[in-house]
Amino acid sequence: MAEAWHEGLPDDAFMSEADRVYMAEINRVREGLARGLAFEEAAALIQEQDEGMKAAIKDDVLKILIAEEHFAKGVPLDELALRLALPGAILETAKKSMLEEVVGDGSMRDYLQGLDNDEPGRVDA
């Protein structure tokens, strides 16, 4: 089979420069967390100067961690909060924000309403 025209291109070949910077900053925070830094310490590694972009990056990293650890692996939010050295209320707020972003989708609303009260995906339990 012939090689596709895009074979050998870097993964970010079609990303804008802003997207490349954003992804690099997300990875910088994740690497800090992997080295054992608390969330705010890892977030302090962000080199982006724009404060709005910094806040968006921090918010997105937190949501990514909640998705990976809480929803995918079932880690309780209070345990994740301890590991990140953040108040549990911050994680609860981020979780609710995440779910509100997708609840507008009727199928997601139906899914959430069908969960048992003790399941991680519940926002109203």
N, C-alpha and C positions, 0 to 999 in steps of 0.2 A: 504494500500500500504506500502511496506517495505521502511524503511529509506535508502536513498542513502548513500554510503560509505563516502561521503564528507560532509554530514550534520554535523553541529556542529563545523566544522573547521573554524578558523578565516578567514576573507576575504583576508588577505594577506598570507595565508598558502603556496601559490605557487609562491610568489614573491621572487626575490633575495634580499640579504641584501642591495645592492646598490639601488634597486627599493624602498625598504622600507624607506631608508634614504631620497631618492628623494621625495617621497610622503609626508613624515613627514615635510620636508622643505617647500614644496608647501603649505601644510596646515598651517604651522607656519606663512608664509607671509599672507595668506588669513585671518587668525585670527587677525593679526595685522591690516589689512585693515578694518576688521569688527569692530575693536575697534576705528576706526576713524583715524588711522595713515595715513600719506601720503605714496605714494608708496615707495620712497627711505627709509623712516623710517621703514616701514614694512620689506623691503628687508634687512635692517641692522640687523634684527632678525635672519637671516640665520646663522646657526652654522657651516655649512660645511666649512672646511678649504681650500679645493681645489678651487682656483680662477676660473678655467674653469667651474667647476660644479656650483659654485655660479652664474656665468654669465648665464649659461644655465637655471638655476632655475628662475632667474629674468626674462629672456626672455620668458620662458614658462608661468609663472604666468601672464605676461602682455598679451600674446596671449590668454590665457584662459579667462581673463577678457574681452578682445575685443570680443571673440566668444560669451560669455554669455551676455554681456551688449549691445554691438553694433549690432552684427548680430542677436542674439536671441530676444533681447528686443527692438531693434531699438534706443538705446540711441546714440545721435550724439557723434562722437569722441571728439569734442571740450568740450562737457559737461563732458565726462569721464575723459578727460585730466585735467579739473579743479578739479574734485573730487579726482584724484590721485596726484594732484600738480605736473604734468609733462607737458613739452612742447608738444603741439599738434603734432609737427613734429615727435616726438618719437613714438607716437601712429600710425601715418600715416605710418611710416617706418615699424613698427611691423605688421600692417595690410597687407601691400604689401608683406612682407616676408611670412606671413601666406598663402596668396592667391597664391604666386608663388610656394609654396610647393605643392599645389594641382592642379595648372593650367596645369601641365604636363598631367593630366588625361583629355582626350578629352571631356568627358561628363561634367566635371567641366568647361572647357573652353567654351563649348556651352552654359551652364547655365549662366556664367558671361556675355557673349556677348548678351544674351537675356534680361538682366535687363535694366530697364529704367535708365536714367542718374542720377536721384536723389535717387535711391535705395542704401541702405548701402553697398551692396555687390560690387558695381562698384569700380574698381581700376583705370580705365582710364578716369573717368568723371571729 
